[in-house]
């Protein structure tokens, strides 16, 4: 079992590493690198625990707290977010320190009461409220819908340490705790995946929150999220990345996602790929049922556009492609263009359905879809090539207009 780790003087990571997690909280988020549930112990004249951990790890959390202080001496527990990966161990903690006050947002109070049915000494806090620990001060910043209505950030003023719960987090299990101890590319990749699959729909709020933090003049020396690695070397890296992702900034890159029934749509995809490459963009091609939808969505985060292909079945798209489009509809990727293609037999349908769903996801249909009957012949393969080249031009125009 890992031990408590000091972040700055008298502030400790007391979280746990969940090495084996491969599928996160039921709504389709693959976690190839496991995760951590981070909780932080702030020891001033009074002691505060900021967040807890997922329920099955309560014993490990208490053990780590005991490395530093007797859990019965905790005066305050701050619950930044109700979701059980952060509040699940709260009942076990409160058994050790029943006198402790539980601080949360107004919506957090509703959630904690409805999850645990306990009569703890709750205190609702809002943006700007402070909690003095004697020689240390915690302040609070509500962050509704980043990513739940109750979400809140806690800030340790004396150390300029931001504890923003899920925001800026990554599902990344490691024996290391800090950004300067790991391969940063791997961490950023997981942060991208986290953003694309969890925070995408709230991008407008992310930008507003970043603006608010800037206006408050909040100095940030360290960001300690509730999942993954702590940003202490250059916290600006993840702040700038969030600004870029939330703004829909993109590279000259296209995601080409498809499935095929008897190989014709695949032939189309390969000709389109050649056209895209000829047009000067990087392509990430994925056959949807052989890929992880969360990884495809992560690839879209810094791409300018997406092409989706499917054979037609029952005047509809293949059921293997539909879930990806449904997820995109929920996530509403920012600033992307798209188009559809596919092979059909005696009648079409898939292309039209894909376009409808891309539009519902807020993706601008950049060109007419390409529906080819049966097996594409040579001239139709050329049409596919041109389809890809034309789309590449549009992506390049979009990307350069943003630069
Ligand atoms: Fe990490 Fe929203 O829970």
Boltz pocket constraint, residues with backbone or C-beta under 6 A from the ligand:
constraints:
  - pocket:
      binder: B
      contacts: [[A, 81], [A, 83], [A, 85], [A, 86], [A, 147], [A, 148], [A, 166], [A, 226], [A, 227]]
      max_distance: 6.0
